[in-house]
Amino acid sequence: MKKSDIILAIALIMLSVIVAAAARYRNNDDTQDKYIRIETEEGLYGTYPLSEDMQISVMAGEGYNIIEINGGRVRMAQADCPDHYCERMGWISDNGQTIICLPHRLIISIYGGEDGIDAYTE
Amino acid sequence: MHIRNNYRMSTRTEKVVFFGIYICLAMIFSYVEAVIPISMVIPGFKLGLANIVVLLAWETYGFSCAVLTDIIRIFITGYMFGSAVSLIFSLSGGILSLLMMCFIKKLRIFSIYSVSITGGVFHNAGQLIAAGCVFKTAGFIYLLPAYTIAGVATGLVIGILSDIIIKRTSVYMSGVKGGNE
Protein backbone atom coordinates (compact mmCIF):
# COMPACT_ATOMS: atom_id res chain seq x y z
CA MET A 1 0.00 0.00 0.00
CA LYS A 2 1.64 3.15 -1.19
CA LYS A 3 0.75 6.74 -0.42
CA SER A 4 -0.56 7.20 -3.97
CA ASP A 5 -3.12 4.40 -3.38
CA ILE A 6 -4.59 6.18 -0.37
CA ILE A 7 -4.69 9.48 -2.25
CA LEU A 8 -6.47 7.80 -5.17
CA ALA A 9 -9.06 6.16 -2.90
CA ILE A 10 -9.84 9.44 -1.13
CA ALA A 11 -9.93 11.31 -4.45
CA LEU A 12 -12.42 8.83 -5.93
CA ILE A 13 -14.74 9.08 -2.91
CA MET A 14 -14.58 12.89 -2.95
CA LEU A 15 -15.22 12.96 -6.69
CA SER A 16 -18.33 10.82 -6.30
CA VAL A 17 -19.65 13.06 -3.51
CA ILE A 18 -19.03 16.16 -5.63
CA VAL A 19 -20.82 14.64 -8.64
CA ALA A 20 -23.82 13.67 -6.50
CA ALA A 21 -23.90 17.09 -4.80
CA ALA A 22 -23.68 18.88 -8.16
CA ALA A 23 -26.55 16.79 -9.51
CA ARG A 24 -28.61 17.58 -6.41
CA TYR A 25 -27.88 21.30 -6.74
CA ARG A 26 -28.81 21.35 -10.43
CA ASN A 27 -32.03 19.45 -9.81
CA ASN A 28 -33.21 21.60 -6.92
CA ASP A 29 -35.24 24.13 -8.91
CA ASP A 30 -36.13 21.59 -11.55
CA THR A 31 -39.90 21.46 -11.85
CA GLN A 32 -39.62 20.83 -15.58
CA ASP A 33 -40.25 17.07 -15.49
CA LYS A 34 -42.83 17.00 -12.71
CA TYR A 35 -46.52 16.60 -13.37
CA ILE A 36 -49.62 15.94 -11.33
CA ARG A 37 -52.22 13.25 -11.85
CA ILE A 38 -55.79 13.89 -10.79
CA GLU A 39 -57.78 10.74 -10.16
CA THR A 40 -61.46 10.50 -9.32
CA GLU A 41 -63.80 7.61 -8.65
CA GLU A 42 -64.22 7.08 -12.39
CA GLY A 43 -60.45 6.80 -12.90
CA LEU A 44 -57.85 9.19 -14.28
CA TYR A 45 -59.23 12.72 -14.71
CA GLY A 46 -56.11 14.22 -16.25
CA THR A 47 -52.40 14.99 -15.94
CA TYR A 48 -51.00 18.53 -15.79
CA PRO A 49 -47.40 19.81 -15.79
CA LEU A 50 -46.25 21.40 -12.52
CA SER A 51 -44.30 24.05 -14.41
CA GLU A 52 -47.39 25.96 -15.65
CA ASP A 53 -49.51 28.01 -13.26
CA MET A 54 -53.20 27.21 -13.63
CA GLN A 55 -56.47 26.46 -11.88
CA ILE A 56 -58.35 23.26 -12.55
CA SER A 57 -61.99 22.74 -11.61
CA VAL A 58 -63.08 19.18 -11.16
CA MET A 59 -66.65 18.00 -10.68
CA ALA A 60 -66.15 15.02 -8.42
CA GLY A 61 -68.73 13.02 -6.50
CA GLU A 62 -71.57 15.33 -5.45
CA GLY A 63 -69.44 18.45 -5.40
CA TYR A 64 -66.57 20.37 -6.92
CA ASN A 65 -62.86 20.79 -6.25
CA ILE A 66 -60.65 23.65 -7.44
CA ILE A 67 -56.98 22.73 -7.75
CA GLU A 68 -54.38 25.44 -8.05
CA ILE A 69 -50.87 25.05 -9.51
CA ASN A 70 -48.52 27.91 -8.69
CA GLY A 71 -44.73 28.17 -8.86
CA GLY A 72 -44.06 24.44 -9.06
CA ARG A 73 -46.44 23.64 -6.20
CA VAL A 74 -50.00 22.42 -6.09
CA ARG A 75 -52.81 22.75 -3.55
CA MET A 76 -56.51 22.28 -3.17
CA ALA A 77 -57.70 25.86 -3.40
CA GLN A 78 -61.35 25.21 -2.74
CA ALA A 79 -63.71 22.31 -2.21
CA ASP A 80 -67.26 21.91 -1.03
CA CYS A 81 -66.60 18.67 0.78
CA PRO A 82 -67.83 18.49 4.41
CA ASP A 83 -64.47 18.17 6.19
CA HIS A 84 -62.15 20.42 4.10
CA TYR A 85 -59.15 18.30 5.05
CA CYS A 86 -57.85 18.53 1.48
CA GLU A 87 -57.68 22.33 1.68
CA ARG A 88 -55.83 22.17 4.98
CA MET A 89 -53.12 19.92 3.51
CA GLY A 90 -51.66 23.02 1.87
CA TRP A 91 -49.05 23.12 -0.86
CA ILE A 92 -47.18 20.03 -2.06
CA SER A 93 -44.29 19.99 -4.51
CA ASP A 94 -42.27 16.76 -4.13
CA ASN A 95 -42.48 13.58 -6.12
CA GLY A 96 -44.68 11.03 -4.39
CA GLN A 97 -46.69 13.53 -2.31
CA THR A 98 -50.47 13.40 -2.52
CA ILE A 99 -53.52 15.41 -1.59
CA ILE A 100 -56.61 13.31 -1.02
CA CYS A 101 -60.18 14.55 -0.79
CA LEU A 102 -61.85 11.51 0.70
CA PRO A 103 -65.52 12.58 0.53
CA HIS A 104 -65.21 13.25 -3.21
CA ARG A 105 -62.79 10.32 -3.74
CA LEU A 106 -60.33 12.64 -5.48
CA ILE A 107 -56.57 12.10 -5.42
CA ILE A 108 -53.88 14.52 -6.61
CA SER A 109 -50.41 13.01 -6.80
CA ILE A 110 -47.08 14.34 -8.07
CA TYR A 111 -44.96 12.26 -10.40
CA GLY A 112 -41.63 12.67 -12.16
CA GLY A 113 -38.81 15.01 -11.33
CA GLU A 114 -35.59 13.93 -9.73
CA ASP A 115 -36.84 10.58 -8.42
CA GLY A 116 -38.39 9.53 -11.67
CA ILE A 117 -38.05 5.85 -10.75
CA ASP A 118 -41.49 5.97 -9.17
CA ALA A 119 -42.94 7.39 -12.34
CA TYR A 120 -41.47 4.47 -14.24
CA THR A 121 -42.93 1.78 -12.05
CA GLU A 122 -46.40 3.23 -11.63
CA MET B 1 13.04 -22.66 -9.36
CA HIS B 2 13.45 -26.13 -10.92
CA ILE B 3 9.65 -26.30 -11.17
CA ARG B 4 9.66 -23.44 -13.58
CA ASN B 5 12.05 -25.23 -15.93
CA ASN B 6 9.91 -28.35 -15.93
CA TYR B 7 6.88 -26.26 -16.84
CA ARG B 8 8.37 -24.99 -20.08
CA MET B 9 5.80 -25.51 -22.83
CA SER B 10 5.44 -23.88 -26.17
CA THR B 11 4.14 -20.38 -25.45
CA ARG B 12 1.07 -20.82 -27.62
CA THR B 13 -0.16 -23.98 -25.89
CA GLU B 14 0.62 -22.48 -22.53
CA LYS B 15 -1.40 -19.40 -23.38
CA VAL B 16 -4.40 -21.47 -24.49
CA VAL B 17 -4.27 -23.53 -21.29
CA PHE B 18 -3.97 -20.57 -18.93
CA PHE B 19 -6.59 -18.61 -20.83
CA GLY B 20 -9.03 -21.49 -20.37
CA ILE B 21 -8.18 -21.73 -16.68
CA TYR B 22 -8.67 -17.99 -16.21
CA ILE B 23 -12.10 -17.95 -17.84
CA CYS B 24 -13.19 -20.99 -15.82
CA LEU B 25 -11.97 -19.43 -12.57
CA ALA B 26 -13.62 -16.10 -13.35
CA MET B 27 -16.90 -17.91 -14.10
CA ILE B 28 -16.72 -19.92 -10.89
CA PHE B 29 -16.07 -16.77 -8.87
CA SER B 30 -19.05 -15.07 -10.50
CA TYR B 31 -21.16 -18.13 -9.75
CA VAL B 32 -20.06 -18.23 -6.11
CA GLU B 33 -21.00 -14.57 -5.75
CA ALA B 34 -24.36 -15.15 -7.40
CA VAL B 35 -25.11 -18.07 -5.06
CA ILE B 36 -23.91 -16.48 -1.80
CA PRO B 37 -25.65 -13.13 -1.37
CA ILE B 38 -23.60 -10.62 0.59
CA SER B 39 -25.87 -7.88 -0.77
CA MET B 40 -27.48 -7.19 2.61
CA VAL B 41 -26.15 -3.66 3.12
CA ILE B 42 -26.52 -2.18 -0.35
CA PRO B 43 -28.53 -3.90 -3.09
CA GLY B 44 -26.28 -5.37 -5.76
CA PHE B 45 -23.22 -5.24 -3.51
CA LYS B 46 -20.63 -7.83 -4.53
CA LEU B 47 -17.02 -8.51 -3.67
CA GLY B 48 -15.91 -8.78 -7.31
CA LEU B 49 -13.85 -11.94 -6.88
CA ALA B 50 -13.66 -12.36 -10.66
CA ASN B 51 -11.46 -9.27 -10.73
CA ILE B 52 -8.67 -11.29 -9.07
CA VAL B 53 -8.56 -13.49 -12.15
CA VAL B 54 -8.72 -10.47 -14.48
CA LEU B 55 -5.76 -8.88 -12.68
CA LEU B 56 -3.88 -12.18 -12.76
CA ALA B 57 -4.53 -12.54 -16.50
CA TRP B 58 -3.35 -8.96 -16.93
CA GLU B 59 -0.07 -9.62 -15.11
CA THR B 60 0.52 -12.80 -17.08
CA TYR B 61 -0.46 -12.04 -20.66
CA GLY B 62 -1.24 -8.35 -20.79
CA PHE B 63 -4.25 -6.12 -21.23
CA SER B 64 -5.86 -7.92 -24.18
CA CYS B 65 -6.00 -11.18 -22.24
CA ALA B 66 -7.58 -9.40 -19.26
CA VAL B 67 -10.22 -7.78 -21.51
CA LEU B 68 -11.06 -11.09 -23.18
CA THR B 69 -11.24 -12.94 -19.86
CA ASP B 70 -13.60 -10.37 -18.37
CA ILE B 71 -15.84 -9.95 -21.43
CA ILE B 72 -16.18 -13.69 -22.08
CA ARG B 73 -16.82 -14.25 -18.38
CA ILE B 74 -19.59 -11.62 -18.42
CA PHE B 75 -21.25 -13.09 -21.51
CA ILE B 76 -21.16 -16.69 -20.26
CA THR B 77 -22.37 -15.90 -16.72
CA GLY B 78 -24.98 -13.51 -18.10
CA TYR B 79 -26.23 -16.27 -20.39
CA MET B 80 -26.23 -18.89 -17.62
CA PHE B 81 -27.49 -17.07 -14.53
CA GLY B 82 -28.66 -13.63 -15.66
CA SER B 83 -31.15 -11.84 -17.84
CA ALA B 84 -30.74 -9.44 -20.76
CA VAL B 85 -30.90 -6.44 -18.42
CA SER B 86 -28.34 -7.85 -15.97
CA LEU B 87 -26.07 -8.57 -18.93
CA ILE B 88 -26.25 -4.90 -19.99
CA PHE B 89 -25.42 -3.84 -16.41
CA SER B 90 -22.47 -6.22 -16.09
CA LEU B 91 -21.14 -5.38 -19.53
CA SER B 92 -21.18 -1.60 -19.04
CA GLY B 93 -19.63 -1.98 -15.58
CA GLY B 94 -17.00 -4.37 -16.91
CA ILE B 95 -16.02 -2.23 -19.90
CA LEU B 96 -15.82 1.00 -17.89
CA SER B 97 -13.78 -0.61 -15.12
CA LEU B 98 -11.38 -2.20 -17.63
CA LEU B 99 -10.82 1.13 -19.40
CA MET B 100 -10.23 3.00 -16.14
CA MET B 101 -7.94 0.26 -14.77
CA CYS B 102 -5.91 0.43 -18.01
CA PHE B 103 -5.62 4.21 -17.61
CA ILE B 104 -4.50 3.95 -13.97
CA LYS B 105 -2.03 1.17 -14.79
CA LYS B 106 -0.54 3.14 -17.70
CA LEU B 107 0.22 6.05 -15.34
CA ARG B 108 2.76 3.75 -13.60
CA ILE B 109 2.67 5.67 -10.31
CA PHE B 110 0.03 3.44 -8.74
CA SER B 111 0.37 -0.10 -7.36
CA ILE B 112 -1.97 -3.02 -7.98
CA TYR B 113 -4.13 -1.87 -5.03
CA SER B 114 -5.03 1.30 -6.89
CA VAL B 115 -5.77 -0.64 -10.07
CA SER B 116 -8.10 -2.92 -8.13
CA ILE B 117 -9.79 -0.03 -6.29
CA THR B 118 -10.34 1.78 -9.59
CA GLY B 119 -11.81 -1.40 -11.04
CA GLY B 120 -14.23 -1.79 -8.13
CA VAL B 121 -15.33 1.84 -8.11
CA PHE B 122 -15.89 2.13 -11.85
CA HIS B 123 -17.59 -1.25 -12.10
CA ASN B 124 -20.24 0.17 -9.79
CA ALA B 125 -20.27 3.52 -11.59
CA GLY B 126 -20.76 1.81 -14.96
CA GLN B 127 -23.68 -0.18 -13.59
CA LEU B 128 -25.29 2.97 -12.17
CA ILE B 129 -24.91 4.71 -15.54
CA ALA B 130 -26.48 1.70 -17.27
CA ALA B 131 -29.32 1.70 -14.72
CA GLY B 132 -29.85 5.42 -15.36
CA CYS B 133 -30.04 4.80 -19.11
CA VAL B 134 -32.37 1.79 -18.84
CA PHE B 135 -34.79 3.46 -16.41
CA LYS B 136 -34.38 6.92 -18.03
CA THR B 137 -33.71 8.82 -14.82
CA ALA B 138 -30.81 10.66 -13.21
CA GLY B 139 -31.95 9.60 -9.72
CA PHE B 140 -29.33 6.85 -9.52
CA ILE B 141 -26.56 9.46 -9.32
CA TYR B 142 -27.41 10.02 -5.64
CA LEU B 143 -26.35 6.43 -4.93
CA LEU B 144 -22.88 7.14 -6.34
CA PRO B 145 -21.09 8.05 -3.04
CA ALA B 146 -22.35 4.93 -1.26
CA TYR B 147 -21.37 2.69 -4.16
CA THR B 148 -17.98 4.40 -4.48
CA ILE B 149 -17.16 3.76 -0.83
CA ALA B 150 -18.26 0.14 -1.28
CA GLY B 151 -16.13 -0.07 -4.43
CA VAL B 152 -13.05 1.26 -2.61
CA ALA B 153 -13.51 -1.25 0.21
CA THR B 154 -14.05 -4.28 -2.02
CA GLY B 155 -11.37 -3.09 -4.44
CA LEU B 156 -8.84 -2.93 -1.61
CA VAL B 157 -9.67 -6.48 -0.47
CA ILE B 158 -9.42 -7.77 -4.04
CA GLY B 159 -6.18 -5.84 -4.54
CA ILE B 160 -4.56 -7.44 -1.47
CA LEU B 161 -5.72 -10.91 -2.54
CA SER B 162 -4.53 -10.37 -6.12
CA ASP B 163 -1.14 -9.17 -4.93
CA ILE B 164 -0.64 -12.30 -2.82
CA ILE B 165 -1.90 -14.64 -5.57
CA ILE B 166 0.18 -13.04 -8.33
CA LYS B 167 3.36 -13.17 -6.22
CA ARG B 168 2.84 -16.82 -5.28
CA THR B 169 1.81 -18.11 -8.70
CA SER B 170 4.39 -16.18 -10.71
CA VAL B 171 6.89 -18.98 -10.04
CA TYR B 172 4.87 -21.42 -12.14
CA MET B 173 4.22 -19.24 -15.15
CA SER B 174 6.88 -18.53 -17.71
CA GLY B 175 4.79 -15.76 -19.28
CA VAL B 176 4.78 -13.68 -16.12
CA LYS B 177 6.36 -10.28 -16.38
CA GLY B 178 6.83 -10.13 -12.61
CA GLY B 179 4.59 -9.76 -9.58
CA ASN B 180 3.49 -6.49 -8.10
CA GLU B 181 4.79 -3.28 -9.72
Contacts between the chains, C-beta under 8 A, distances in Angstrom:
chain1	res1	chain2	res2	distance
A	1	B	111	7.4
A	1	B	113	5.7
A	2	B	110	7.5
A	2	B	111	5.2
A	2	B	113	7.6
A	2	B	114	7.9
A	4	B	109	5.4
A	4	B	110	5.3
A	4	B	111	7.4
A	4	B	114	6.5
A	5	B	110	6.4
A	5	B	111	5.8
A	5	B	113	4.5
A	5	B	114	4.6
A	5	B	117	7.0
A	8	B	104	7.5
A	8	B	110	6.2
A	8	B	114	4.8
A	8	B	117	6.5
A	8	B	118	7.2
A	9	B	114	7.8
A	9	B	117	5.5
A	9	B	152	4.8
A	9	B	156	7.4
A	12	B	117	7.1
A	12	B	118	7.4
A	12	B	121	5.1
A	12	B	148	5.9
A	12	B	151	7.7
A	12	B	152	6.4
A	13	B	145	7.0
A	13	B	148	5.4
A	13	B	149	5.9
A	13	B	152	6.3
A	15	B	148	7.8
A	16	B	121	7.7
A	16	B	125	7.8
A	16	B	144	4.5
A	16	B	145	4.8
A	16	B	147	7.7
A	16	B	148	3.7
A	17	B	145	4.8
A	17	B	148	8.0
A	19	B	141	6.6
A	19	B	144	5.9
A	20	B	141	5.7
A	20	B	142	5.4
A	20	B	144	4.9
A	20	B	145	5.4
A	23	B	138	6.3
A	23	B	141	4.5
A	23	B	142	7.0
A	24	B	142	6.9
A	27	B	138	7.2
A	114	B	138	7.0
A	114	B	139	5.9
A	115	B	137	7.5
A	115	B	139	4.9
A	116	B	135	7.6
A	116	B	136	7.1
A	116	B	137	3.8
A	116	B	138	7.8
A	116	B	139	5.9
A	117	B	135	6.1
A	117	B	137	5.6
A	117	B	139	5.4
A	120	B	135	5.4
A	120	B	136	7.0
A	120	B	137	6.8
